[in-house]
Amino acid sequence: MSPSREKPIVWEGIGRGQENWSTVQGQLKFLARPDLTKFQLSDIANDYNEEDDLSREYPEVASQLLQSIRVWQQTLPGKPSGNVFWKHR
């Protein structure tokens, strides 16, 4: 199993009641806690409830997706700039 997308989709959000960083590449979803020490790799095409952690079965894929989150984090600005907020906020 290997990711097929050249650049993964990465986001920060709340899932399962906790803040996390997530990335999806192909049918794989990688979910990590903010400190990036606890994570889970799921095959969302075959396990839409994300119950099975595949990170031990595919450590090289988990490592690659963890690295993609780290690289993406380095591109984020320190704070928002310009008119970035929704007008109804």
PyMOL Python script that loads the backbone (N, CA, C, O; Angstrom):
from pymol import cmd

cmd.read_pdbstr("""\
ATOM      1  N   MET A   1       0.854  -1.169   0.000  1.00  0.00           N
ATOM      2  CA  MET A   1       0.000   0.000   0.000  1.00  0.00           C
ATOM      3  C   MET A   1       0.901   1.233   0.000  1.00  0.00           C
ATOM      4  O   MET A   1       1.827   1.328   0.805  1.00  0.00           O
ATOM      5  N   SER A   2       0.632   2.165  -0.894  1.00  0.00           N
ATOM      6  CA  SER A   2       1.395   3.403  -0.908  1.00  0.00           C
ATOM      7  C   SER A   2       0.484   4.556  -1.326  1.00  0.00           C
ATOM      8  O   SER A   2      -0.449   4.370  -2.107  1.00  0.00           O
ATOM      9  N   PRO A   3       0.763   5.737  -0.801  1.00  0.00           N
ATOM     10  CA  PRO A   3      -0.035   6.890  -1.188  1.00  0.00           C
ATOM     11  C   PRO A   3       0.143   7.189  -2.670  1.00  0.00           C
ATOM     12  O   PRO A   3       1.231   6.993  -3.212  1.00  0.00           O
ATOM     13  N   SER A   4      -0.918   7.664  -3.337  1.00  0.00           N
ATOM     14  CA  SER A   4      -0.846   7.908  -4.769  1.00  0.00           C
ATOM     15  C   SER A   4      -0.869   9.389  -5.133  1.00  0.00           C
ATOM     16  O   SER A   4      -0.517   9.734  -6.261  1.00  0.00           O
ATOM     17  N   ARG A   5      -1.265  10.268  -4.234  1.00  0.00           N
ATOM     18  CA  ARG A   5      -1.345  11.694  -4.519  1.00  0.00           C
ATOM     19  C   ARG A   5       0.033  12.320  -4.360  1.00  0.00           C
ATOM     20  O   ARG A   5       0.754  12.012  -3.411  1.00  0.00           O
ATOM     21  N   GLU A   6       0.398  13.199  -5.291  1.00  0.00           N
ATOM     22  CA  GLU A   6       1.714  13.823  -5.217  1.00  0.00           C
ATOM     23  C   GLU A   6       1.850  14.703  -3.979  1.00  0.00           C
ATOM     24  O   GLU A   6       2.848  14.624  -3.263  1.00  0.00           O
ATOM     25  N   LYS A   7       0.836  15.550  -3.724  1.00  0.00           N
ATOM     26  CA  LYS A   7       0.837  16.402  -2.535  1.00  0.00           C
ATOM     27  C   LYS A   7      -0.399  16.071  -1.707  1.00  0.00           C
ATOM     28  O   LYS A   7      -1.524  16.199  -2.191  1.00  0.00           O
ATOM     29  N   PRO A   8      -0.199  15.647  -0.469  1.00  0.00           N
ATOM     30  CA  PRO A   8      -1.348  15.297   0.359  1.00  0.00           C
ATOM     31  C   PRO A   8      -2.145  16.535   0.778  1.00  0.00           C
ATOM     32  O   PRO A   8      -1.628  17.652   0.786  1.00  0.00           O
ATOM     33  N   ILE A   9      -3.403  16.312   1.123  1.00  0.00           N
ATOM     34  CA  ILE A   9      -4.253  17.348   1.702  1.00  0.00           C
ATOM     35  C   ILE A   9      -3.999  17.310   3.204  1.00  0.00           C
ATOM     36  O   ILE A   9      -4.070  16.242   3.813  1.00  0.00           O
ATOM     37  N   VAL A  10      -3.705  18.458   3.810  1.00  0.00           N
ATOM     38  CA  VAL A  10      -3.375  18.517   5.233  1.00  0.00           C
ATOM     39  C   VAL A  10      -4.235  19.579   5.896  1.00  0.00           C
ATOM     40  O   VAL A  10      -4.476  20.637   5.315  1.00  0.00           O
ATOM     41  N   TRP A  11      -4.705  19.302   7.125  1.00  0.00           N
ATOM     42  CA  TRP A  11      -5.479  20.296   7.864  1.00  0.00           C
ATOM     43  C   TRP A  11      -5.364  20.059   9.355  1.00  0.00           C
ATOM     44  O   TRP A  11      -4.977  18.984   9.815  1.00  0.00           O
ATOM     45  N   GLU A  12      -5.718  21.114  10.105  1.00  0.00           N
ATOM     46  CA  GLU A  12      -5.787  21.044  11.553  1.00  0.00           C
ATOM     47  C   GLU A  12      -7.257  21.127  11.927  1.00  0.00           C
ATOM     48  O   GLU A  12      -8.001  21.908  11.334  1.00  0.00           O
ATOM     49  N   GLY A  13      -7.683  20.345  12.890  1.00  0.00           N
ATOM     50  CA  GLY A  13      -9.088  20.390  13.272  1.00  0.00           C
ATOM     51  C   GLY A  13      -9.351  19.649  14.563  1.00  0.00           C
ATOM     52  O   GLY A  13      -8.432  19.224  15.263  1.00  0.00           O
ATOM     53  N   ILE A  14     -10.633  19.506  14.858  1.00  0.00           N
ATOM     54  CA  ILE A  14     -11.081  18.764  16.030  1.00  0.00           C
ATOM     55  C   ILE A  14     -11.715  17.476  15.539  1.00  0.00           C
ATOM     56  O   ILE A  14     -12.614  17.506  14.700  1.00  0.00           O
ATOM     57  N   GLY A  15     -11.268  16.377  16.040  1.00  0.00           N
ATOM     58  CA  GLY A  15     -11.829  15.082  15.680  1.00  0.00           C
ATOM     59  C   GLY A  15     -11.821  14.162  16.882  1.00  0.00           C
ATOM     60  O   GLY A  15     -10.841  14.098  17.623  1.00  0.00           O
ATOM     61  N   ARG A  16     -12.897  13.465  17.064  1.00  0.00           N
ATOM     62  CA  ARG A  16     -13.016  12.565  18.219  1.00  0.00           C
ATOM     63  C   ARG A  16     -12.793  13.299  19.524  1.00  0.00           C
ATOM     64  O   ARG A  16     -12.242  12.753  20.480  1.00  0.00           O
ATOM     65  N   GLY A  17     -13.240  14.570  19.547  1.00  0.00           N
ATOM     66  CA  GLY A  17     -13.176  15.365  20.764  1.00  0.00           C
ATOM     67  C   GLY A  17     -11.808  15.926  21.104  1.00  0.00           C
ATOM     68  O   GLY A  17     -11.629  16.483  22.187  1.00  0.00           O
ATOM     69  N   GLN A  18     -10.834  15.795  20.204  1.00  0.00           N
ATOM     70  CA  GLN A  18      -9.491  16.304  20.474  1.00  0.00           C
ATOM     71  C   GLN A  18      -8.946  17.029  19.260  1.00  0.00           C
ATOM     72  O   GLN A  18      -9.288  16.716  18.120  1.00  0.00           O
ATOM     73  N   GLU A  19      -8.089  18.007  19.529  1.00  0.00           N
ATOM     74  CA  GLU A  19      -7.410  18.707  18.439  1.00  0.00           C
ATOM     75  C   GLU A  19      -6.445  17.739  17.771  1.00  0.00           C
ATOM     76  O   GLU A  19      -5.819  16.915  18.438  1.00  0.00           O
ATOM     77  N   ASN A  20      -6.326  17.843  16.445  1.00  0.00           N
ATOM     78  CA  ASN A  20      -5.417  16.967  15.720  1.00  0.00           C
ATOM     79  C   ASN A  20      -5.025  17.576  14.387  1.00  0.00           C
ATOM     80  O   ASN A  20      -5.635  18.531  13.906  1.00  0.00           O
ATOM     81  N   TRP A  21      -4.005  17.001  13.818  1.00  0.00           N
ATOM     82  CA  TRP A  21      -3.568  17.301  12.458  1.00  0.00           C
ATOM     83  C   TRP A  21      -3.918  16.082  11.624  1.00  0.00           C
ATOM     84  O   TRP A  21      -3.720  14.950  12.064  1.00  0.00           O
ATOM     85  N   SER A  22      -4.431  16.302  10.436  1.00  0.00           N
ATOM     86  CA  SER A  22      -4.818  15.194   9.568  1.00  0.00           C
ATOM     87  C   SER A  22      -4.296  15.423   8.164  1.00  0.00           C
ATOM     88  O   SER A  22      -4.085  16.556   7.731  1.00  0.00           O
ATOM     89  N   THR A  23      -4.098  14.337   7.477  1.00  0.00           N
ATOM     90  CA  THR A  23      -3.738  14.396   6.069  1.00  0.00           C
ATOM     91  C   THR A  23      -4.384  13.212   5.358  1.00  0.00           C
ATOM     92  O   THR A  23      -4.485  12.117   5.911  1.00  0.00           O
ATOM     93  N   VAL A  24      -4.812  13.449   4.146  1.00  0.00           N
ATOM     94  CA  VAL A  24      -5.386  12.394   3.316  1.00  0.00           C
ATOM     95  C   VAL A  24      -4.598  12.341   2.023  1.00  0.00           C
ATOM     96  O   VAL A  24      -4.347  13.360   1.379  1.00  0.00           O
ATOM     97  N   GLN A  25      -4.218  11.140   1.665  1.00  0.00           N
ATOM     98  CA  GLN A  25      -3.537  10.924   0.398  1.00  0.00           C
ATOM     99  C   GLN A  25      -4.086   9.629  -0.179  1.00  0.00           C
ATOM    100  O   GLN A  25      -3.882   8.549   0.376  1.00  0.00           O
ATOM    101  N   GLY A  26      -4.780   9.753  -1.295  1.00  0.00           N
ATOM    102  CA  GLY A  26      -5.434   8.579  -1.858  1.00  0.00           C
ATOM    103  C   GLY A  26      -6.520   8.109  -0.914  1.00  0.00           C
ATOM    104  O   GLY A  26      -7.356   8.901  -0.479  1.00  0.00           O
ATOM    105  N   GLN A  27      -6.512   6.830  -0.598  1.00  0.00           N
ATOM    106  CA  GLN A  27      -7.520   6.283   0.309  1.00  0.00           C
ATOM    107  C   GLN A  27      -7.020   6.212   1.746  1.00  0.00           C
ATOM    108  O   GLN A  27      -7.683   5.631   2.605  1.00  0.00           O
ATOM    109  N   LEU A  28      -5.856   6.798   2.012  1.00  0.00           N
ATOM    110  CA  LEU A  28      -5.269   6.758   3.339  1.00  0.00           C
ATOM    111  C   LEU A  28      -5.481   8.067   4.083  1.00  0.00           C
ATOM    112  O   LEU A  28      -5.320   9.149   3.520  1.00  0.00           O
ATOM    113  N   LYS A  29      -5.843   7.954   5.350  1.00  0.00           N
ATOM    114  CA  LYS A  29      -5.958   9.122   6.217  1.00  0.00           C
ATOM    115  C   LYS A  29      -5.020   8.920   7.392  1.00  0.00           C
ATOM    116  O   LYS A  29      -4.995   7.859   8.017  1.00  0.00           O
ATOM    117  N   PHE A  30      -4.254   9.952   7.678  1.00  0.00           N
ATOM    118  CA  PHE A  30      -3.302   9.941   8.780  1.00  0.00           C
ATOM    119  C   PHE A  30      -3.749  11.005   9.763  1.00  0.00           C
ATOM    120  O   PHE A  30      -3.921  12.165   9.387  1.00  0.00           O
ATOM    121  N   LEU A  31      -3.936  10.626  11.009  1.00  0.00           N
ATOM    122  CA  LEU A  31      -4.416  11.518  12.065  1.00  0.00           C
ATOM    123  C   LEU A  31      -3.358  11.555  13.155  1.00  0.00           C
ATOM    124  O   LEU A  31      -2.906  10.506  13.613  1.00  0.00           O
ATOM    125  N   ALA A  32      -2.952  12.761  13.582  1.00  0.00           N
ATOM    126  CA  ALA A  32      -1.910  12.884  14.605  1.00  0.00           C
ATOM    127  C   ALA A  32      -2.303  13.923  15.641  1.00  0.00           C
ATOM    128  O   ALA A  32      -2.957  14.915  15.321  1.00  0.00           O
ATOM    129  N   ARG A  33      -1.907  13.693  16.866  1.00  0.00           N
ATOM    130  CA  ARG A  33      -2.100  14.678  17.932  1.00  0.00           C
ATOM    131  C   ARG A  33      -1.194  15.879  17.637  1.00  0.00           C
ATOM    132  O   ARG A  33      -0.231  15.748  16.882  1.00  0.00           O
ATOM    133  N   PRO A  34      -1.488  17.049  18.223  1.00  0.00           N
ATOM    134  CA  PRO A  34      -0.700  18.251  17.925  1.00  0.00           C
ATOM    135  C   PRO A  34       0.804  18.107  18.156  1.00  0.00           C
ATOM    136  O   PRO A  34       1.596  18.730  17.449  1.00  0.00           O
ATOM    137  N   ASP A  35       1.209  17.294  19.136  1.00  0.00           N
ATOM    138  CA  ASP A  35       2.647  17.136  19.375  1.00  0.00           C
ATOM    139  C   ASP A  35       3.277  16.096  18.439  1.00  0.00           C
ATOM    140  O   ASP A  35       4.480  15.846  18.501  1.00  0.00           O
ATOM    141  N   LEU A  36       2.452  15.493  17.571  1.00  0.00           N
ATOM    142  CA  LEU A  36       2.876  14.526  16.552  1.00  0.00           C
ATOM    143  C   LEU A  36       3.521  13.268  17.127  1.00  0.00           C
ATOM    144  O   LEU A  36       4.303  12.610  16.440  1.00  0.00           O
ATOM    145  N   THR A  37       3.208  12.926  18.373  1.00  0.00           N
ATOM    146  CA  THR A  37       3.761  11.718  18.971  1.00  0.00           C
ATOM    147  C   THR A  37       2.792  10.539  18.916  1.00  0.00           C
ATOM    148  O   THR A  37       3.229   9.388  18.898  1.00  0.00           O
ATOM    149  N   LYS A  38       1.501  10.800  18.888  1.00  0.00           N
ATOM    150  CA  LYS A  38       0.495   9.738  18.779  1.00  0.00           C
ATOM    151  C   LYS A  38      -0.227   9.929  17.456  1.00  0.00           C
ATOM    152  O   LYS A  38      -0.635  11.039  17.115  1.00  0.00           O
ATOM    153  N   PHE A  39      -0.383   8.840  16.713  1.00  0.00           N
ATOM    154  CA  PHE A  39      -1.016   8.958  15.401  1.00  0.00           C
ATOM    155  C   PHE A  39      -1.679   7.653  14.996  1.00  0.00           C
ATOM    156  O   PHE A  39      -1.478   6.609  15.617  1.00  0.00           O
ATOM    157  N   GLN A  40      -2.470   7.739  13.943  1.00  0.00           N
ATOM    158  CA  GLN A  40      -3.183   6.580  13.410  1.00  0.00           C
ATOM    159  C   GLN A  40      -3.255   6.697  11.894  1.00  0.00           C
ATOM    160  O   GLN A  40      -3.476   7.781  11.354  1.00  0.00           O
ATOM    161  N   LEU A  41      -3.069   5.584  11.221  1.00  0.00           N
ATOM    162  CA  LEU A  41      -3.183   5.494   9.768  1.00  0.00           C
ATOM    163  C   LEU A  41      -4.390   4.624   9.452  1.00  0.00           C
ATOM    164  O   LEU A  41      -4.493   3.497   9.935  1.00  0.00           O
ATOM    165  N   SER A  42      -5.307   5.149   8.637  1.00  0.00           N
ATOM    166  CA  SER A  42      -6.524   4.406   8.291  1.00  0.00           C
ATOM    167  C   SER A  42      -6.710   4.333   6.789  1.00  0.00           C
ATOM    168  O   SER A  42      -6.335   5.246   6.054  1.00  0.00           O
ATOM    169  N   ASP A  43      -7.287   3.245   6.353  1.00  0.00           N
ATOM    170  CA  ASP A  43      -7.700   3.077   4.957  1.00  0.00           C
ATOM    171  C   ASP A  43      -9.180   3.462   4.909  1.00  0.00           C
ATOM    172  O   ASP A  43     -10.050   2.627   5.155  1.00  0.00           O
ATOM    173  N   ILE A  44      -9.459   4.718   4.593  1.00  0.00           N
ATOM    174  CA  ILE A  44     -10.835   5.221   4.698  1.00  0.00           C
ATOM    175  C   ILE A  44     -11.761   4.668   3.622  1.00  0.00           C
ATOM    176  O   ILE A  44     -12.980   4.790   3.745  1.00  0.00           O
ATOM    177  N   ALA A  45     -11.220   4.072   2.582  1.00  0.00           N
ATOM    178  CA  ALA A  45     -12.066   3.445   1.572  1.00  0.00           C
ATOM    179  C   ALA A  45     -12.650   2.133   2.091  1.00  0.00           C
ATOM    180  O   ALA A  45     -13.766   1.760   1.729  1.00  0.00           O
ATOM    181  N   ASN A  46     -11.900   1.439   2.933  1.00  0.00           N
ATOM    182  CA  ASN A  46     -12.334   0.139   3.446  1.00  0.00           C
ATOM    183  C   ASN A  46     -12.677   0.149   4.932  1.00  0.00           C
ATOM    184  O   ASN A  46     -13.233  -0.822   5.445  1.00  0.00           O
ATOM    185  N   ASP A  47     -12.352   1.228   5.621  1.00  0.00           N
ATOM    186  CA  ASP A  47     -12.600   1.348   7.059  1.00  0.00           C
ATOM    187  C   ASP A  47     -13.071   2.770   7.341  1.00  0.00           C
ATOM    188  O   ASP A  47     -12.355   3.565   7.949  1.00  0.00           O
ATOM    189  N   TYR A  48     -14.290   3.081   6.889  1.00  0.00           N
ATOM    190  CA  TYR A  48     -14.772   4.460   6.973  1.00  0.00           C
ATOM    191  C   TYR A  48     -14.971   4.938   8.412  1.00  0.00           C
ATOM    192  O   TYR A  48     -15.043   6.146   8.638  1.00  0.00           O
ATOM    193  N   ASN A  49     -15.062   4.041   9.384  1.00  0.00           N
ATOM    194  CA  ASN A  49     -15.153   4.436  10.792  1.00  0.00           C
ATOM    195  C   ASN A  49     -13.774   4.635  11.416  1.00  0.00           C
ATOM    196  O   ASN A  49     -13.663   5.022  12.580  1.00  0.00           O
ATOM    197  N   GLU A  50     -12.741   4.375  10.651  1.00  0.00           N
ATOM    198  CA  GLU A  50     -11.351   4.543  11.092  1.00  0.00           C
ATOM    199  C   GLU A  50     -11.078   3.795  12.389  1.00  0.00           C
ATOM    200  O   GLU A  50     -10.529   4.356  13.338  1.00  0.00           O
ATOM    201  N   GLU A  51     -11.461   2.543  12.422  1.00  0.00           N
ATOM    202  CA  GLU A  51     -11.288   1.715  13.616  1.00  0.00           C
ATOM    203  C   GLU A  51      -9.957   0.981  13.639  1.00  0.00           C
ATOM    204  O   GLU A  51      -9.433   0.691  14.715  1.00  0.00           O
ATOM    205  N   ASP A  52      -9.402   0.675  12.478  1.00  0.00           N
ATOM    206  CA  ASP A  52      -8.155  -0.091  12.402  1.00  0.00           C
ATOM    207  C   ASP A  52      -6.961   0.820  12.142  1.00  0.00           C
ATOM    208  O   ASP A  52      -6.941   1.560  11.158  1.00  0.00           O
ATOM    209  N   ASP A  53      -5.972   0.766  13.021  1.00  0.00           N
ATOM    210  CA  ASP A  53      -4.748   1.550  12.856  1.00  0.00           C
ATOM    211  C   ASP A  53      -3.749   0.723  12.055  1.00  0.00           C
ATOM    212  O   ASP A  53      -3.306  -0.333  12.506  1.00  0.00           O
ATOM    213  N   LEU A  54      -3.398   1.202  10.875  1.00  0.00           N
ATOM    214  CA  LEU A  54      -2.482   0.489   9.980  1.00  0.00           C
ATOM    215  C   LEU A  54      -1.041   0.983  10.086  1.00  0.00           C
ATOM    216  O   LEU A  54      -0.185   0.560   9.309  1.00  0.00           O
ATOM    217  N   SER A  55      -0.763   1.875  11.040  1.00  0.00           N
ATOM    218  CA  SER A  55       0.578   2.475  11.111  1.00  0.00           C
ATOM    219  C   SER A  55       1.672   1.455  11.433  1.00  0.00           C
ATOM    220  O   SER A  55       2.814   1.643  11.013  1.00  0.00           O
ATOM    221  N   ARG A  56       1.365   0.399  12.153  1.00  0.00           N
ATOM    222  CA  ARG A  56       2.378  -0.631  12.442  1.00  0.00           C
ATOM    223  C   ARG A  56       2.562  -1.565  11.250  1.00  0.00           C
ATOM    224  O   ARG A  56       3.647  -2.101  11.023  1.00  0.00           O
ATOM    225  N   GLU A  57       1.480  -1.748  10.496  1.00  0.00           N
ATOM    226  CA  GLU A  57       1.551  -2.612   9.320  1.00  0.00           C
ATOM    227  C   GLU A  57       2.267  -1.918   8.157  1.00  0.00           C
ATOM    228  O   GLU A  57       2.934  -2.565   7.350  1.00  0.00           O
ATOM    229  N   TYR A  58       2.120  -0.598   8.086  1.00  0.00           N
ATOM    230  CA  TYR A  58       2.729   0.202   7.022  1.00  0.00           C
ATOM    231  C   TYR A  58       3.515   1.372   7.623  1.00  0.00           C
ATOM    232  O   TYR A  58       3.154   2.528   7.399  1.00  0.00           O
ATOM    233  N   PRO A  59       4.581   1.095   8.379  1.00  0.00           N
ATOM    234  CA  PRO A  59       5.309   2.177   9.048  1.00  0.00           C
ATOM    235  C   PRO A  59       5.941   3.180   8.083  1.00  0.00           C
ATOM    236  O   PRO A  59       6.056   4.362   8.406  1.00  0.00           O
ATOM    237  N   GLU A  60       6.348   2.717   6.905  1.00  0.00           N
ATOM    238  CA  GLU A  60       6.971   3.641   5.941  1.00  0.00           C
ATOM    239  C   GLU A  60       5.950   4.650   5.414  1.00  0.00           C
ATOM    240  O   GLU A  60       6.297   5.806   5.172  1.00  0.00           O
ATOM    241  N   VAL A  61       4.709   4.232   5.236  1.00  0.00           N
ATOM    242  CA  VAL A  61       3.648   5.139   4.797  1.00  0.00           C
ATOM    243  C   VAL A  61       3.314   6.122   5.912  1.00  0.00           C
ATOM    244  O   VAL A  61       3.172   7.319   5.662  1.00  0.00           O
ATOM    245  N   ALA A  62       3.189   5.621   7.146  1.00  0.00           N
ATOM    246  CA  ALA A  62       2.911   6.491   8.289  1.00  0.00           C
ATOM    247  C   ALA A  62       4.020   7.528   8.436  1.00  0.00           C
ATOM    248  O   ALA A  62       3.738   8.702   8.679  1.00  0.00           O
ATOM    249  N   SER A  63       5.252   7.119   8.294  1.00  0.00           N
ATOM    250  CA  SER A  63       6.386   8.034   8.402  1.00  0.00           C
ATOM    251  C   SER A  63       6.348   9.097   7.308  1.00  0.00           C
ATOM    252  O   SER A  63       6.609  10.273   7.565  1.00  0.00           O
ATOM    253  N   GLN A  64       6.024   8.680   6.099  1.00  0.00           N
ATOM    254  CA  GLN A  64       5.936   9.620   4.975  1.00  0.00           C
ATOM    255  C   GLN A  64       4.840  10.655   5.209  1.00  0.00           C
ATOM    256  O   GLN A  64       5.045  11.843   4.958  1.00  0.00           O
ATOM    257  N   LEU A  65       3.686  10.217   5.684  1.00  0.00           N
ATOM    258  CA  LEU A  65       2.588  11.150   5.909  1.00  0.00           C
ATOM    259  C   LEU A  65       2.836  12.044   7.119  1.00  0.00           C
ATOM    260  O   LEU A  65       2.420  13.203   7.124  1.00  0.00           O
ATOM    261  N   LEU A  66       3.506  11.525   8.142  1.00  0.00           N
ATOM    262  CA  LEU A  66       3.910  12.352   9.277  1.00  0.00           C
ATOM    263  C   LEU A  66       4.867  13.441   8.807  1.00  0.00           C
ATOM    264  O   LEU A  66       4.750  14.597   9.214  1.00  0.00           O
ATOM    265  N   GLN A  67       5.801  13.074   7.959  1.00  0.00           N
ATOM    266  CA  GLN A  67       6.742  14.059   7.418  1.00  0.00           C
ATOM    267  C   GLN A  67       6.016  15.108   6.575  1.00  0.00           C
ATOM    268  O   GLN A  67       6.401  16.278   6.589  1.00  0.00           O
ATOM    269  N   SER A  68       4.981  14.714   5.846  1.00  0.00           N
ATOM    270  CA  SER A  68       4.239  15.682   5.032  1.00  0.00           C
ATOM    271  C   SER A  68       3.542  16.705   5.919  1.00  0.00           C
ATOM    272  O   SER A  68       3.417  17.869   5.536  1.00  0.00           O
ATOM    273  N   ILE A  69       3.082  16.286   7.108  1.00  0.00           N
ATOM    274  CA  ILE A  69       2.487  17.242   8.050  1.00  0.00           C
ATOM    275  C   ILE A  69       3.555  18.203   8.555  1.00  0.00           C
ATOM    276  O   ILE A  69       3.323  19.410   8.629  1.00  0.00           O
ATOM    277  N   ARG A  70       4.724  17.673   8.901  1.00  0.00           N
ATOM    278  CA  ARG A  70       5.812  18.537   9.386  1.00  0.00           C
ATOM    279  C   ARG A  70       6.234  19.559   8.332  1.00  0.00           C
ATOM    280  O   ARG A  70       6.444  20.731   8.646  1.00  0.00           O
ATOM    281  N   VAL A  71       6.354  19.120   7.102  1.00  0.00           N
ATOM    282  CA  VAL A  71       6.729  20.031   6.013  1.00  0.00           C
ATOM    283  C   VAL A  71       5.664  21.094   5.829  1.00  0.00           C
ATOM    284  O   VAL A  71       5.985  22.273   5.679  1.00  0.00           O
ATOM    285  N   TRP A  72       4.400  20.694   5.840  1.00  0.00           N
ATOM    286  CA  TRP A  72       3.296  21.640   5.681  1.00  0.00           C
ATOM    287  C   TRP A  72       3.275  22.647   6.824  1.00  0.00           C
ATOM    288  O   TRP A  72       3.045  23.834   6.591  1.00  0.00           O
ATOM    289  N   GLN A  73       3.511  22.198   8.055  1.00  0.00           N
ATOM    290  CA  GLN A  73       3.520  23.106   9.205  1.00  0.00           C
ATOM    291  C   GLN A  73       4.566  24.210   9.033  1.00  0.00           C
ATOM    292  O   GLN A  73       4.346  25.342   9.463  1.00  0.00           O
ATOM    293  N   GLN A  74       5.683  23.891   8.419  1.00  0.00           N
ATOM    294  CA  GLN A  74       6.741  24.879   8.212  1.00  0.00           C
ATOM    295  C   GLN A  74       6.327  25.982   7.241  1.00  0.00           C
ATOM    296  O   GLN A  74       6.936  27.052   7.229  1.00  0.00           O
ATOM    297  N   THR A  75       5.296  25.733   6.425  1.00  0.00           N
ATOM    298  CA  THR A  75       4.847  26.741   5.467  1.00  0.00           C
ATOM    299  C   THR A  75       3.807  27.683   6.048  1.00  0.00           C
ATOM    300  O   THR A  75       3.448  28.675   5.414  1.00  0.00           O
ATOM    301  N   LEU A  76       3.316  27.384   7.251  1.00  0.00           N
ATOM    302  CA  LEU A  76       2.256  28.201   7.842  1.00  0.00           C
ATOM    303  C   LEU A  76       2.813  29.510   8.386  1.00  0.00           C
ATOM    304  O   LEU A  76       3.903  29.528   8.958  1.00  0.00           O
ATOM    305  N   PRO A  77       2.079  30.600   8.214  1.00  0.00           N
ATOM    306  CA  PRO A  77       2.540  31.878   8.782  1.00  0.00           C
ATOM    307  C   PRO A  77       2.389  31.852  10.303  1.00  0.00           C
ATOM    308  O   PRO A  77       1.607  31.075  10.851  1.00  0.00           O
ATOM    309  N   GLY A  78       3.144  32.704  10.963  1.00  0.00           N
ATOM    310  CA  GLY A  78       3.053  32.805  12.424  1.00  0.00           C
ATOM    311  C   GLY A  78       1.710  33.330  12.888  1.00  0.00           C
ATOM    312  O   GLY A  78       1.227  32.968  13.961  1.00  0.00           O
ATOM    313  N   LYS A  79       1.106  34.191  12.069  1.00  0.00           N
ATOM    314  CA  LYS A  79      -0.215  34.735  12.393  1.00  0.00           C
ATOM    315  C   LYS A  79      -0.896  35.127  11.085  1.00  0.00           C
ATOM    316  O   LYS A  79      -0.227  35.330  10.072  1.00  0.00           O
ATOM    317  N   PRO A  80      -2.224  35.233  11.103  1.00  0.00           N
ATOM    318  CA  PRO A  80      -2.944  35.621   9.886  1.00  0.00           C
ATOM    319  C   PRO A  80      -2.558  37.041   9.443  1.00  0.00           C
ATOM    320  O   PRO A  80      -2.240  37.900  10.266  1.00  0.00           O
ATOM    321  N   SER A  81      -2.594  37.257   8.153  1.00  0.00           N
ATOM    322  CA  SER A  81      -2.329  38.598   7.642  1.00  0.00           C
ATOM    323  C   SER A  81      -3.377  38.946   6.593  1.00  0.00           C
ATOM    324  O   SER A  81      -3.902  38.063   5.915  1.00  0.00           O
ATOM    325  N   GLY A  82      -3.675  40.214   6.465  1.00  0.00           N
ATOM    326  CA  GLY A  82      -4.648  40.653   5.474  1.00  0.00           C
ATOM    327  C   GLY A  82      -6.070  40.380   5.917  1.00  0.00           C
ATOM    328  O   GLY A  82      -6.325  40.093   7.087  1.00  0.00           O
ATOM    329  N   ASN A  83      -6.989  40.471   4.979  1.00  0.00           N
ATOM    330  CA  ASN A  83      -8.406  40.285   5.241  1.00  0.00           C
ATOM    331  C   ASN A  83      -8.753  38.796   5.086  1.00  0.00           C
ATOM    332  O   ASN A  83      -9.231  38.368   4.035  1.00  0.00           O
ATOM    333  N   VAL A  84      -8.506  38.019   6.146  1.00  0.00           N
ATOM    334  CA  VAL A  84      -8.675  36.579   6.055  1.00  0.00           C
ATOM    335  C   VAL A  84      -9.889  36.045   6.809  1.00  0.00           C
ATOM    336  O   VAL A  84     -10.181  34.850   6.754  1.00  0.00           O
ATOM    337  N   PHE A  85     -10.592  36.925   7.511  1.00  0.00           N
ATOM    338  CA  PHE A  85     -11.718  36.455   8.307  1.00  0.00           C
ATOM    339  C   PHE A  85     -13.025  36.649   7.594  1.00  0.00           C
ATOM    340  O   PHE A  85     -13.191  37.602   6.832  1.00  0.00           O
ATOM    341  N   TRP A  86     -13.946  35.762   7.832  1.00  0.00           N
ATOM    342  CA  TRP A  86     -15.269  35.795   7.244  1.00  0.00           C
ATOM    343  C   TRP A  86     -15.997  37.036   7.758  1.00  0.00           C
ATOM    344  O   TRP A  86     -15.892  37.358   8.942  1.00  0.00           O
ATOM    345  N   LYS A  87     -16.720  37.726   6.910  1.00  0.00           N
ATOM    346  CA  LYS A  87     -17.364  38.984   7.291  1.00  0.00           C
ATOM    347  C   LYS A  87     -18.431  38.813   8.355  1.00  0.00           C
ATOM    348  O   LYS A  87     -18.773  39.786   9.026  1.00  0.00           O
ATOM    349  N   HIS A  88     -18.979  37.600   8.538  1.00  0.00           N
ATOM    350  CA  HIS A  88     -20.017  37.367   9.534  1.00  0.00           C
ATOM    351  C   HIS A  88     -19.469  36.869  10.863  1.00  0.00           C
ATOM    352  O   HIS A  88     -20.232  36.496  11.754  1.00  0.00           O
ATOM    353  N   ARG A  89     -18.182  36.864  10.992  1.00  0.00           N
ATOM    354  CA  ARG A  89     -17.558  36.384  12.221  1.00  0.00           C
ATOM    355  C   ARG A  89     -17.649  37.400  13.316  1.00  0.00           C
ATOM    356  O   ARG A  89     -17.172  37.157  14.425  1.00  0.00           O
TER     357      ARG A  89
END
""", "prot")
cmd.dss("prot")
cmd.show_as("cartoon", "prot")
cmd.util.cbc("prot")
cmd.orient("prot")
